[in-house]
Amino acid sequence: MEAETSAATTPKKKMIMVAIDESEESFYALNWALDHLINNSTNIITLINVQLPFSPMVYPAGPAPTVVEAVKKAQHENATRTLSRALHLCKQKTVKAETLILEGDPKDKICQAADELHADLLVVGSRGLGKIKR
């Protein structure tokens, strides 16, 4: 009976996913989540960044694979830099976080990852569209 009581009082770990891109709105959402949702001992945070696939309409003169590889490398470096900034914010608030970089349509990939990772909560920033209009 004691084992049941201690298990009932132990809070369930919640998996919180925060979508991060280079926008200030996504970092505002991360800060909000860190301030209002994250309890170091009971929650897990995953930071996700989704890069749009690079598919040029016209290939420039020269070796096309080299250009495509260079663009993809630059996208990955941008994602890494963005997530590094987000990890730094988490570290400042003593929150451990995991990162995930995906390629595809952000709205689809974020929802798919949240489903596959069994996220309890998905946090995203606004799109910077301003106040809601009728």
N, CA, C and O atoms as CSV, one atom per row, in Angstrom:
chain,resi,resn,atom,element,x,y,z
A,1,MET,N,N,0.813,-1.183,0.000
A,1,MET,CA,C,0.000,0.000,0.000
A,1,MET,C,C,0.865,1.259,0.000
A,1,MET,O,O,0.506,2.263,-0.614
A,2,GLU,N,N,2.015,1.202,0.696
A,2,GLU,CA,C,2.892,2.361,0.736
A,2,GLU,C,C,3.446,2.692,-0.640
A,2,GLU,O,O,3.592,3.863,-0.987
A,3,ALA,N,N,3.751,1.677,-1.416
A,3,ALA,CA,C,4.278,1.907,-2.761
A,3,ALA,C,C,3.265,2.648,-3.612
A,3,ALA,O,O,3.632,3.516,-4.404
A,4,GLU,N,N,1.985,2.312,-3.453
A,4,GLU,CA,C,0.941,3.001,-4.217
A,4,GLU,C,C,0.844,4.457,-3.804
A,4,GLU,O,O,0.662,5.327,-4.656
A,5,THR,N,N,0.962,4.740,-2.523
A,5,THR,CA,C,0.858,6.102,-2.022
A,5,THR,C,C,2.013,6.955,-2.535
A,5,THR,O,O,1.794,8.081,-2.983
A,6,SER,N,N,3.244,6.436,-2.475
A,6,SER,CA,C,4.376,7.225,-2.942
A,6,SER,C,C,4.317,7.431,-4.452
A,6,SER,O,O,4.708,8.489,-4.945
A,7,ALA,N,N,3.833,6.435,-5.192
A,7,ALA,CA,C,3.693,6.594,-6.638
A,7,ALA,C,C,2.633,7.628,-6.964
A,7,ALA,O,O,2.769,8.368,-7.938
A,8,ALA,N,N,1.592,7.689,-6.171
A,8,ALA,CA,C,0.515,8.648,-6.417
A,8,ALA,C,C,0.968,10.070,-6.130
A,8,ALA,O,O,0.482,11.009,-6.760
A,9,THR,N,N,1.894,10.247,-5.184
A,9,THR,CA,C,2.341,11.591,-4.840
A,9,THR,C,C,3.494,12.057,-5.720
A,9,THR,O,O,3.787,13.252,-5.763
A,10,THR,N,N,4.155,11.137,-6.425
A,10,THR,CA,C,5.235,11.510,-7.319
A,10,THR,C,C,4.632,12.079,-8.594
A,10,THR,O,O,3.886,11.392,-9.292
A,11,PRO,N,N,4.957,13.354,-8.906
A,11,PRO,CA,C,4.376,13.940,-10.110
A,11,PRO,C,C,4.895,13.255,-11.374
A,11,PRO,O,O,6.067,12.889,-11.465
A,12,LYS,N,N,4.000,13.093,-12.340
A,12,LYS,CA,C,4.362,12.478,-13.614
A,12,LYS,C,C,5.198,13.475,-14.412
A,12,LYS,O,O,4.881,14.663,-14.480
A,13,LYS,N,N,6.277,12.963,-15.016
A,13,LYS,CA,C,7.086,13.835,-15.862
A,13,LYS,C,C,6.282,14.193,-17.100
A,13,LYS,O,O,5.661,13.329,-17.720
A,14,LYS,N,N,6.295,15.451,-17.451
A,14,LYS,CA,C,5.599,15.913,-18.639
A,14,LYS,C,C,6.618,16.262,-19.705
A,14,LYS,O,O,7.657,16.860,-19.425
A,15,MET,N,N,6.303,15.880,-20.929
A,15,MET,CA,C,7.172,16.186,-22.050
A,15,MET,C,C,6.637,17.437,-22.727
A,15,MET,O,O,5.532,17.439,-23.270
A,16,ILE,N,N,7.429,18.501,-22.689
A,16,ILE,CA,C,7.043,19.773,-23.287
A,16,ILE,C,C,7.945,20.030,-24.482
A,16,ILE,O,O,9.170,20.009,-24.363
A,17,MET,N,N,7.333,20.272,-25.630
A,17,MET,CA,C,8.080,20.557,-26.846
A,17,MET,C,C,7.906,22.029,-27.187
A,17,MET,O,O,6.796,22.559,-27.165
A,18,VAL,N,N,9.029,22.685,-27.505
A,18,VAL,CA,C,8.991,24.098,-27.893
A,18,VAL,C,C,9.591,24.218,-29.286
A,18,VAL,O,O,10.735,23.829,-29.521
A,19,ALA,N,N,8.798,24.764,-30.206
A,19,ALA,CA,C,9.265,24.978,-31.575
A,19,ALA,C,C,10.085,26.264,-31.608
A,19,ALA,O,O,9.630,27.320,-31.170
A,20,ILE,N,N,11.294,26.155,-32.134
A,20,ILE,CA,C,12.217,27.285,-32.145
A,20,ILE,C,C,12.674,27.567,-33.566
A,20,ILE,O,O,13.086,26.665,-34.295
A,21,ASP,N,N,12.595,28.839,-33.946
A,21,ASP,CA,C,13.257,29.289,-35.164
A,21,ASP,C,C,14.007,30.564,-34.785
A,21,ASP,O,O,14.147,30.865,-33.600
A,22,GLU,N,N,14.482,31.302,-35.758
A,22,GLU,CA,C,15.284,32.478,-35.419
A,22,GLU,C,C,14.453,33.691,-35.005
A,22,GLU,O,O,15.018,34.733,-34.670
A,23,SER,N,N,13.133,33.578,-35.019
A,23,SER,CA,C,12.271,34.713,-34.690
A,23,SER,C,C,12.256,35.013,-33.193
A,23,SER,O,O,12.414,34.122,-32.358
A,24,GLU,N,N,12.064,36.270,-32.888
A,24,GLU,CA,C,11.962,36.677,-31.483
A,24,GLU,C,C,10.707,36.089,-30.837
A,24,GLU,O,O,10.686,35.835,-29.633
A,25,GLU,N,N,9.655,35.871,-31.643
A,25,GLU,CA,C,8.418,35.299,-31.106
A,25,GLU,C,C,8.651,33.885,-30.563
A,25,GLU,O,O,8.082,33.518,-29.535
A,26,SER,N,N,9.476,33.097,-31.241
A,26,SER,CA,C,9.721,31.737,-30.748
A,26,SER,C,C,10.555,31.770,-29.473
A,26,SER,O,O,10.358,30.938,-28.587
A,27,PHE,N,N,11.481,32.719,-29.367
A,27,PHE,CA,C,12.269,32.832,-28.134
A,27,PHE,C,C,11.424,33.383,-26.986
A,27,PHE,O,O,11.642,33.032,-25.827
A,28,TYR,N,N,10.468,34.242,-27.309
A,28,TYR,CA,C,9.529,34.709,-26.280
A,28,TYR,C,C,8.723,33.522,-25.752
A,28,TYR,O,O,8.517,33.392,-24.545
A,29,ALA,N,N,8.268,32.660,-26.662
A,29,ALA,CA,C,7.499,31.475,-26.259
A,29,ALA,C,C,8.354,30.556,-25.390
A,29,ALA,O,O,7.865,30.008,-24.402
A,30,LEU,N,N,9.621,30.385,-25.747
A,30,LEU,CA,C,10.523,29.561,-24.941
A,30,LEU,C,C,10.692,30.159,-23.546
A,30,LEU,O,O,10.592,29.447,-22.546
A,31,ASN,N,N,10.945,31.454,-23.479
A,31,ASN,CA,C,11.088,32.108,-22.171
A,31,ASN,C,C,9.823,31.951,-21.340
A,31,ASN,O,O,9.892,31.691,-20.139
A,32,TRP,N,N,8.668,32.110,-21.981
A,32,TRP,CA,C,7.401,31.957,-21.265
A,32,TRP,C,C,7.277,30.537,-20.719
A,32,TRP,O,O,6.893,30.342,-19.566
A,33,ALA,N,N,7.599,29.556,-21.544
A,33,ALA,CA,C,7.516,28.157,-21.107
A,33,ALA,C,C,8.471,27.903,-19.943
A,33,ALA,O,O,8.104,27.248,-18.968
A,34,LEU,N,N,9.684,28.414,-20.044
A,34,LEU,CA,C,10.663,28.216,-18.970
A,34,LEU,C,C,10.196,28.863,-17.664
A,34,LEU,O,O,10.419,28.324,-16.580
A,35,ASP,N,N,9.550,30.018,-17.781
A,35,ASP,CA,C,9.085,30.729,-16.575
A,35,ASP,C,C,7.810,30.142,-15.986
A,35,ASP,O,O,7.616,30.198,-14.771
A,36,HIS,N,N,6.939,29.580,-16.815
A,36,HIS,CA,C,5.612,29.187,-16.346
A,36,HIS,C,C,5.318,27.687,-16.344
A,36,HIS,O,O,4.410,27.241,-15.642
A,37,LEU,N,N,6.061,26.914,-17.108
A,37,LEU,CA,C,5.701,25.506,-17.258
A,37,LEU,C,C,6.742,24.522,-16.758
A,37,LEU,O,O,6.411,23.390,-16.405
A,38,ILE,N,N,7.977,24.941,-16.727
A,38,ILE,CA,C,9.052,24.000,-16.473
A,38,ILE,C,C,9.368,23.899,-14.991
A,38,ILE,O,O,9.656,24.890,-14.321
A,39,ASN,N,N,9.305,22.674,-14.508
A,39,ASN,CA,C,9.736,22.339,-13.159
A,39,ASN,C,C,10.871,21.356,-13.368
A,39,ASN,O,O,10.660,20.263,-13.894
A,40,ASN,N,N,12.079,21.737,-12.957
A,40,ASN,CA,C,13.287,20.951,-13.271
A,40,ASN,C,C,13.138,19.467,-12.996
A,40,ASN,O,O,13.668,18.650,-13.750
A,41,SER,N,N,12.439,19.100,-11.950
A,41,SER,CA,C,12.392,17.689,-11.595
A,41,SER,C,C,11.236,16.933,-12.242
A,41,SER,O,O,11.235,15.702,-12.247
A,42,THR,N,N,10.256,17.643,-12.786
A,42,THR,CA,C,9.086,16.926,-13.284
A,42,THR,C,C,8.838,17.065,-14.783
A,42,THR,O,O,7.943,16.410,-15.317
A,43,ASN,N,N,9.594,17.886,-15.459
A,43,ASN,CA,C,9.312,18.087,-16.878
A,43,ASN,C,C,10.535,17.858,-17.741
A,43,ASN,O,O,11.671,18.050,-17.308
A,44,ILE,N,N,10.279,17.447,-18.959
A,44,ILE,CA,C,11.315,17.249,-19.965
A,44,ILE,C,C,11.014,18.238,-21.079
A,44,ILE,O,O,9.870,18.346,-21.519
A,45,ILE,N,N,12.024,18.956,-21.537
A,45,ILE,CA,C,11.803,19.917,-22.608
A,45,ILE,C,C,12.593,19.498,-23.842
A,45,ILE,O,O,13.772,19.155,-23.757
A,46,THR,N,N,11.924,19.533,-24.983
A,46,THR,CA,C,12.556,19.254,-26.263
A,46,THR,C,C,12.399,20.484,-27.137
A,46,THR,O,O,11.291,20.983,-27.332
A,47,LEU,N,N,13.511,20.966,-27.659
A,47,LEU,CA,C,13.514,22.112,-28.559
A,47,LEU,C,C,13.594,21.581,-29.981
A,47,LEU,O,O,14.490,20.801,-30.306
A,48,ILE,N,N,12.663,21.998,-30.825
A,48,ILE,CA,C,12.618,21.491,-32.208
A,48,ILE,C,C,12.755,22.642,-33.192
A,48,ILE,O,O,12.133,23.694,-33.039
A,49,ASN,N,N,13.584,22.418,-34.205
A,49,ASN,CA,C,13.758,23.378,-35.282
A,49,ASN,C,C,13.541,22.629,-36.586
A,49,ASN,O,O,14.115,21.562,-36.805
A,50,VAL,N,N,12.711,23.196,-37.447
A,50,VAL,CA,C,12.427,22.547,-38.735
A,50,VAL,C,C,12.874,23.484,-39.855
A,50,VAL,O,O,12.475,24.646,-39.923
A,51,GLN,N,N,13.707,22.942,-40.720
A,51,GLN,CA,C,14.209,23.680,-41.875
A,51,GLN,C,C,13.404,23.290,-43.108
A,51,GLN,O,O,13.127,22.113,-43.336
A,52,LEU,N,N,13.034,24.291,-43.899
A,52,LEU,CA,C,12.361,24.010,-45.162
A,52,LEU,C,C,13.350,23.322,-46.095
A,52,LEU,O,O,14.522,23.696,-46.141
A,53,PRO,N,N,12.887,22.324,-46.835
A,53,PRO,CA,C,13.811,21.665,-47.765
A,53,PRO,C,C,14.233,22.629,-48.867
A,53,PRO,O,O,13.433,23.428,-49.354
A,54,PHE,N,N,15.483,22.541,-49.243
A,54,PHE,CA,C,16.003,23.397,-50.314
A,54,PHE,C,C,15.793,22.691,-51.638
A,54,PHE,O,O,16.330,21.609,-51.874
A,55,SER,N,N,15.009,23.316,-52.492
A,55,SER,CA,C,14.795,22.748,-53.825
A,55,SER,C,C,14.815,23.901,-54.824
A,55,SER,O,O,13.787,24.531,-55.075
A,56,PRO,N,N,15.979,24.172,-55.386
A,56,PRO,CA,C,16.099,25.301,-56.315
A,56,PRO,C,C,15.314,25.059,-57.596
A,56,PRO,O,O,15.248,23.937,-58.098
A,57,MET,N,N,14.731,26.108,-58.106
A,57,MET,CA,C,14.002,26.018,-59.366
A,57,MET,C,C,14.981,25.994,-60.543
A,57,MET,O,O,14.744,25.336,-61.556
A,58,VAL,N,N,16.073,26.719,-60.385
A,58,VAL,CA,C,17.092,26.782,-61.428
A,58,VAL,C,C,18.430,26.500,-60.757
A,58,VAL,O,O,18.744,27.077,-59.716
A,59,TYR,N,N,19.201,25.628,-61.347
A,59,TYR,CA,C,20.529,25.342,-60.804
A,59,TYR,C,C,21.521,26.337,-61.393
A,59,TYR,O,O,21.526,26.577,-62.600
A,60,PRO,N,N,22.356,26.911,-60.543
A,60,PRO,CA,C,23.347,27.857,-61.062
A,60,PRO,C,C,24.412,27.130,-61.897
A,60,PRO,O,O,24.570,25.912,-61.816
A,61,ALA,N,N,25.119,27.904,-62.684
A,61,ALA,CA,C,26.207,27.325,-63.490
A,61,ALA,C,C,27.247,26.753,-62.543
A,61,ALA,O,O,27.468,27.286,-61.455
A,62,GLY,N,N,27.857,25.714,-62.941
A,62,GLY,CA,C,28.855,25.080,-62.087
A,62,GLY,C,C,28.304,23.794,-61.532
A,62,GLY,O,O,27.192,23.389,-61.870
A,63,PRO,N,N,29.066,23.157,-60.692
A,63,PRO,CA,C,28.627,21.871,-60.135
A,63,PRO,C,C,27.450,22.058,-59.174
A,63,PRO,O,O,27.634,22.486,-58.035
A,64,ALA,N,N,26.252,21.738,-59.638
A,64,ALA,CA,C,25.021,21.941,-58.859
A,64,ALA,C,C,25.034,21.218,-57.513
A,64,ALA,O,O,24.623,21.806,-56.513
A,65,PRO,N,N,25.490,19.963,-57.449
A,65,PRO,CA,C,25.469,19.296,-56.137
A,65,PRO,C,C,26.257,20.067,-55.075
A,65,PRO,O,O,25.884,20.066,-53.902
A,66,THR,N,N,27.341,20.721,-55.482
A,66,THR,CA,C,28.137,21.489,-54.534
A,66,THR,C,C,27.330,22.657,-53.980
A,66,THR,O,O,27.386,22.938,-52.783
A,67,VAL,N,N,26.585,23.334,-54.838
A,67,VAL,CA,C,25.765,24.463,-54.410
A,67,VAL,C,C,24.661,23.984,-53.470
A,67,VAL,O,O,24.438,24.587,-52.420
A,68,VAL,N,N,23.980,22.920,-53.833
A,68,VAL,CA,C,22.901,22.381,-53.005
A,68,VAL,C,C,23.444,21.940,-51.651
A,68,VAL,O,O,22.836,22.210,-50.615
A,69,GLU,N,N,24.588,21.259,-51.661
A,69,GLU,CA,C,25.207,20.826,-50.403
A,69,GLU,C,C,25.586,22.023,-49.535
A,69,GLU,O,O,25.409,21.989,-48.317
A,70,ALA,N,N,26.105,23.080,-50.159
A,70,ALA,CA,C,26.495,24.279,-49.410
A,70,ALA,C,C,25.284,24.941,-48.766
A,70,ALA,O,O,25.360,25.394,-47.624
A,71,VAL,N,N,24.172,24.999,-49.484
A,71,VAL,CA,C,22.959,25.602,-48.936
A,71,VAL,C,C,22.427,24.754,-47.785
A,71,VAL,O,O,22.048,25.293,-46.745
A,72,LYS,N,N,22.394,23.442,-47.959
A,72,LYS,CA,C,21.926,22.558,-46.889
A,72,LYS,C,C,22.826,22.655,-45.661
A,72,LYS,O,O,22.342,22.640,-44.529
A,73,LYS,N,N,24.123,22.754,-45.883
A,73,LYS,CA,C,25.063,22.904,-44.766
A,73,LYS,C,C,24.796,24.216,-44.033
A,73,LYS,O,O,24.795,24.252,-42.802
A,74,ALA,N,N,24.570,25.292,-44.785
A,74,ALA,CA,C,24.277,26.592,-44.173
A,74,ALA,C,C,22.967,26.541,-43.380
A,74,ALA,O,O,22.873,27.132,-42.304
A,75,GLN,N,N,21.963,25.842,-43.901
A,75,GLN,CA,C,20.695,25.693,-43.173
A,75,GLN,C,C,20.910,24.944,-41.863
A,75,GLN,O,O,20.369,25.325,-40.824
A,76,HIS,N,N,21.702,23.876,-41.919
A,76,HIS,CA,C,21.966,23.098,-40.709
A,76,HIS,C,C,22.745,23.936,-39.685
A,76,HIS,O,O,22.465,23.870,-38.488
A,77,GLU,N,N,23.710,24.714,-40.151
A,77,GLU,CA,C,24.465,25.587,-39.246
A,77,GLU,C,C,23.554,26.635,-38.620
A,77,GLU,O,O,23.698,26.957,-37.440
A,78,ASN,N,N,22.622,27.165,-39.397
A,78,ASN,CA,C,21.666,28.141,-38.868
A,78,ASN,C,C,20.788,27.501,-37.793
A,78,ASN,O,O,20.549,28.100,-36.744
A,79,ALA,N,N,20.310,26.285,-38.055
A,79,ALA,CA,C,19.493,25.576,-37.076
A,79,ALA,C,C,20.287,25.297,-35.802
A,79,ALA,O,O,19.775,25.462,-34.694
A,80,THR,N,N,21.533,24.876,-35.965
A,80,THR,CA,C,22.392,24.591,-34.820
A,80,THR,C,C,22.629,25.851,-33.997
A,80,THR,O,O,22.580,25.804,-32.768
A,81,ARG,N,N,22.883,26.971,-34.657
A,81,ARG,CA,C,23.103,28.249,-33.973
A,81,ARG,C,C,21.847,28.682,-33.214
A,81,ARG,O,O,21.928,29.145,-32.076
A,82,THR,N,N,20.706,28.528,-33.845
A,82,THR,CA,C,19.441,28.898,-33.217
A,82,THR,C,C,19.175,28.035,-31.986
A,82,THR,O,O,18.802,28.552,-30.933
A,83,LEU,N,N,19.362,26.733,-32.115
A,83,LEU,CA,C,19.127,25.835,-30.984
A,83,LEU,C,C,20.169,26.034,-29.888
A,83,LEU,O,O,19.868,25.845,-28.709
A,84,SER,N,N,21.375,26.409,-30.256
A,84,SER,CA,C,22.407,26.696,-29.263
A,84,SER,C,C,21.993,27.895,-28.410
A,84,SER,O,O,22.167,27.890,-27.192
A,85,ARG,N,N,21.449,28.912,-29.056
A,85,ARG,CA,C,20.941,30.082,-28.321
A,85,ARG,C,C,19.807,29.673,-27.375
A,85,ARG,O,O,19.737,30.144,-26.240
A,86,ALA,N,N,18.930,28.803,-27.849
A,86,ALA,CA,C,17.817,28.332,-27.018
A,86,ALA,C,C,18.325,27.487,-25.850
A,86,ALA,O,O,17.831,27.612,-24.730
A,87,LEU,N,N,19.311,26.630,-26.111
A,87,LEU,CA,C,19.898,25.813,-25.036
A,87,LEU,C,C,20.559,26.686,-23.984
A,87,LEU,O,O,20.523,26.369,-22.795
A,88,HIS,N,N,21.163,27.783,-24.418
A,88,HIS,CA,C,21.792,28.717,-23.475
A,88,HIS,C,C,20.741,29.317,-22.531
A,88,HIS,O,O,20.988,29.458,-21.333
A,89,LEU,N,N,19.579,29.666,-23.072
A,89,LEU,CA,C,18.495,30.183,-22.221
A,89,LEU,C,C,18.051,29.130,-21.208
A,89,LEU,O,O,17.813,29.441,-20.041
A,90,CYS,N,N,17.940,27.886,-21.664
A,90,CYS,CA,C,17.555,26.800,-20.761
A,90,CYS,C,C,18.593,26.612,-19.662
A,90,CYS,O,O,18.251,26.435,-18.492
A,91,LYS,N,N,19.860,26.653,-20.052
A,91,LYS,CA,C,20.942,26.471,-19.084
A,91,LYS,C,C,20.935,27.579,-18.033
A,91,LYS,O,O,21.181,27.323,-16.855
A,92,GLN,N,N,20.652,28.816,-18.463
A,92,GLN,CA,C,20.583,29.941,-17.525
A,92,GLN,C,C,19.519,29.705,-16.454
A,92,GLN,O,O,19.655,30.166,-15.320
A,93,LYS,N,N,18.469,28.989,-16.820
A,93,LYS,CA,C,17.377,28.723,-15.876
A,93,LYS,C,C,17.476,27.316,-15.298
A,93,LYS,O,O,16.513,26.792,-14.736
A,94,THR,N,N,18.651,26.714,-15.443
A,94,THR,CA,C,18.967,25.366,-14.952
A,94,THR,C,C,17.944,24.318,-15.391
A,94,THR,O,O,17.495,23.492,-14.597
A,95,VAL,N,N,17.595,24.375,-16.656
A,95,VAL,CA,C,16.678,23.397,-17.239
A,95,VAL,C,C,17.437,22.612,-18.297
A,95,VAL,O,O,18.046,23.193,-19.196
A,96,LYS,N,N,17.397,21.290,-18.187
A,96,LYS,CA,C,18.031,20.452,-19.197
A,96,LYS,C,C,17.071,20.315,-20.377
A,96,LYS,O,O,15.863,20.154,-20.205
A,97,ALA,N,N,17.639,20.383,-21.568
A,97,ALA,CA,C,16.809,20.294,-22.769
A,97,ALA,C,C,17.483,19.423,-23.810
A,97,ALA,O,O,18.706,19.287,-23.851
A,98,GLU,N,N,16.643,18.838,-24.649
A,98,GLU,CA,C,17.100,18.062,-25.798
A,98,GLU,C,C,16.775,18.871,-27.041
A,98,GLU,O,O,15.892,19.728,-27.015
A,99,THR,N,N,17.490,18.602,-28.135
A,99,THR,CA,C,17.213,19.316,-29.380
A,99,THR,C,C,16.912,18.331,-30.499
A,99,THR,O,O,17.319,17.170,-30.472
A,100,LEU,N,N,16.190,18.840,-31.474
A,100,LEU,CA,C,15.805,18.034,-32.623
A,100,LEU,C,C,15.756,18.952,-33.840
A,100,LEU,O,O,15.080,19.981,-33.822
A,101,ILE,N,N,16.469,18.579,-34.889
A,101,ILE,CA,C,16.450,19.323,-36.150
A,101,ILE,C,C,15.829,18.421,-37.207
A,101,ILE,O,O,16.279,17.296,-37.423
A,102,LEU,N,N,14.790,18.927,-37.861
A,102,LEU,CA,C,14.113,18.174,-38.914
A,102,LEU,C,C,14.070,19.005,-40.186
A,102,LEU,O,O,14.309,20.212,-40.160
A,103,GLU,N,N,13.767,18.356,-41.290
A,103,GLU,CA,C,13.621,19.042,-42.566
A,103,GLU,C,C,12.241,18.725,-43.122
A,103,GLU,O,O,11.808,17.573,-43.125
A,104,GLY,N,N,11.558,19.758,-43.592
A,104,GLY,CA,C,10.236,19.579,-44.183
A,104,GLY,C,C,9.371,20.791,-43.916
A,104,GLY,O,O,9.872,21.858,-43.564
A,105,ASP,N,N,8.075,20.624,-44.083
A,105,ASP,CA,C,7.119,21.690,-43.816
A,105,ASP,C,C,6.991,21.824,-42.301
A,105,ASP,O,O,6.565,20.875,-41.644
A,106,PRO,N,N,7.348,22.983,-41.724
A,106,PRO,CA,C,7.356,23.110,-40.264
A,106,PRO,C,C,6.046,22.709,-39.588
A,106,PRO,O,O,6.067,22.001,-38.581
A,107,LYS,N,N,4.907,23.150,-40.125
A,107,LYS,CA,C,3.645,22.833,-39.434
A,107,LYS,C,C,3.392,21.325,-39.388
A,107,LYS,O,O,2.876,20.812,-38.395
A,108,ASP,N,N,3.749,20.624,-40.446
A,108,ASP,CA,C,3.560,19.178,-40.472
A,108,ASP,C,C,4.581,18.455,-39.601
A,108,ASP,O,O,4.227,17.570,-38.822
A,109,LYS,N,N,5.852,18.837,-39.737
A,109,LYS,CA,C,6.919,18.147,-39.013
A,109,LYS,C,C,6.834,18.376,-37.501
A,109,LYS,O,O,7.110,17.465,-36.720
A,110,ILE,N,N,6.457,19.582,-37.090
A,110,ILE,CA,C,6.329,19.867,-35.655
A,110,ILE,C,C,5.215,19.011,-35.059
A,110,ILE,O,O,5.391,18.391,-34.010
A,111,CYS,N,N,4.077,18.980,-35.730
A,111,CYS,CA,C,2.947,18.177,-35.229
A,111,CYS,C,C,3.291,16.687,-35.229
A,111,CYS,O,O,2.958,15.974,-34.283
A,112,GLN,N,N,3.952,16.219,-36.278
A,112,GLN,CA,C,4.344,14.814,-36.367
A,112,GLN,C,C,5.317,14.460,-35.238
A,112,GLN,O,O,5.170,13.418,-34.599
A,113,ALA,N,N,6.305,15.318,-34.990
A,113,ALA,CA,C,7.279,15.048,-33.923
A,113,ALA,C,C,6.608,15.066,-32.554
A,113,ALA,O,O,6.916,14.233,-31.702
A,114,ALA,N,N,5.692,16.012,-32.336
A,114,ALA,CA,C,4.977,16.075,-31.056
A,114,ALA,C,C,4.188,14.793,-30.827
A,114,ALA,O,O,4.126,14.282,-29.709
A,115,ASP,N,N,3.591,14.283,-31.887
A,115,ASP,CA,C,2.829,13.038,-31.789
A,115,ASP,C,C,3.751,11.848,-31.530
A,115,ASP,O,O,3.490,11.042,-30.637
A,116,GLU,N,N,4.821,11.738,-32.305
A,116,GLU,CA,C,5.741,10.610,-32.171
A,116,GLU,C,C,6.461,10.584,-30.825
A,116,GLU,O,O,6.727,9.512,-30.281
A,117,LEU,N,N,6.776,11.764,-30.288
A,117,LEU,CA,C,7.477,11.841,-29.008
A,117,LEU,C,C,6.514,11.875,-27.820
A,117,LEU,O,O,6.938,11.958,-26.667
A,118,HIS,N,N,5.226,11.808,-28.115
A,118,HIS,CA,C,4.183,11.826,-27.083
A,118,HIS,C,C,4.289,13.071,-26.194
A,118,HIS,O,O,4.235,12.987,-24.967
A,119,ALA,N,N,4.441,14.227,-26.851
A,119,ALA,CA,C,4.525,15.483,-26.114
A,119,ALA,C,C,3.210,15.747,-25.395
A,119,ALA,O,O,2.132,15.569,-25.963
A,120,ASP,N,N,3.310,16.169,-24.149
A,120,ASP,CA,C,2.123,16.533,-23.391
A,120,ASP,C,C,1.669,17.943,-23.742
A,120,ASP,O,O,0.488,18.273,-23.637
A,121,LEU,N,N,2.623,18.771,-24.162
A,121,LEU,CA,C,2.315,20.159,-24.473
A,121,LEU,C,C,3.259,20.646,-25.566
A,121,LEU,O,O,4.460,20.378,-25.523
A,122,LEU,N,N,2.715,21.356,-26.539
A,122,LEU,CA,C,3.508,21.945,-27.614
A,122,LEU,C,C,3.396,23.456,-27.492
A,122,LEU,O,O,2.295,24.004,-27.468
A,123,VAL,N,N,4.548,24.130,-27.414
A,123,VAL,CA,C,4.580,25.588,-27.276
A,123,VAL,C,C,5.175,26.167,-28.551
A,123,VAL,O,O,6.264,25.779,-28.973
A,124,VAL,N,N,4.447,27.100,-29.159
A,124,VAL,CA,C,4.942,27.795,-30.352
A,124,VAL,C,C,4.700,29.283,-30.178
A,124,VAL,O,O,3.755,29.698,-29.507
A,125,GLY,N,N,5.560,30.078,-30.786
A,125,GLY,CA,C,5.384,31.523,-30.739
A,125,GLY,C,C,4.345,31.964,-31.746
A,125,GLY,O,O,3.928,31.199,-32.615
A,126,SER,N,N,3.938,33.212,-31.612
A,126,SER,CA,C,3.000,33.759,-32.590
A,126,SER,C,C,3.758,34.006,-33.886
A,126,SER,O,O,4.988,33.995,-33.909
A,127,ARG,N,N,3.031,34.225,-34.936
A,127,ARG,CA,C,3.681,34.470,-36.229
A,127,ARG,C,C,3.967,35.943,-36.436
A,127,ARG,O,O,4.339,36.352,-37.536
A,128,GLY,N,N,3.801,36.746,-35.398
A,128,GLY,CA,C,4.090,38.162,-35.521
A,128,GLY,C,C,3.058,38.913,-36.334
A,128,GLY,O,O,3.355,39.948,-36.931
A,129,LEU,N,N,1.830,38.381,-36.355
A,129,LEU,CA,C,0.782,39.009,-37.141
A,129,LEU,C,C,0.072,40.129,-36.399
A,129,LEU,O,O,-0.780,40.810,-36.970
A,130,GLY,N,N,0.411,40.323,-35.144
A,130,GLY,CA,C,-0.225,41.398,-34.386
A,130,GLY,C,C,-1.487,40.923,-33.699
A,130,GLY,O,O,-1.690,39.727,-33.494
A,131,LYS,N,N,-2.342,41.893,-33.342
A,131,LYS,CA,C,-3.572,41.568,-32.628
A,131,LYS,C,C,-4.532,40.785,-33.508
A,131,LYS,O,O,-4.544,40.924,-34.731
A,132,ILE,N,N,-5.327,39.967,-32.859
A,132,ILE,CA,C,-6.336,39.197,-33.589
A,132,ILE,C,C,-7.377,40.164,-34.153
A,132,ILE,O,O,-7.862,41.050,-33.450
A,133,LYS,N,N,-7.708,39.982,-35.418
A,133,LYS,CA,C,-8.675,40.864,-36.075
A,133,LYS,C,C,-9.932,40.077,-36.387
A,133,LYS,O,O,-9.885,38.867,-36.606
A,134,ARG,N,N,-11.046,40.770,-36.404
A,134,ARG,CA,C,-12.314,40.129,-36.737
A,134,ARG,C,C,-12.487,39.976,-38.202
A,134,ARG,O,O,-13.507,39.452,-38.651
